[in-house]
């Protein structure tokens, strides 16, 4: 996948409630807390699994702080997705009081 495409960066507080989210964090980060309904593909697996992502919808990509998701969003935009990076990641998502769930039921720790 290409790495050269510019992407739009949006804060977590401005992500539409019905947005299609891709979480590129590691499995332990996902288990600790994630957005309900998000698709989970760790960044290291994205090159092999990107065809699992719906290409017909605008895509919002999230990680912990916005760095890994920026790389993923740029790569996906480079091959045709309408990808947006959530610039403040799960840290911003949590700070904005957006809905979250976890596998353990424990509170999210940024």
Order of alpha helices (4+ residues) and beta strands (2+ residues): beta-beta-alpha-beta-alpha-beta-alpha-beta-alpha
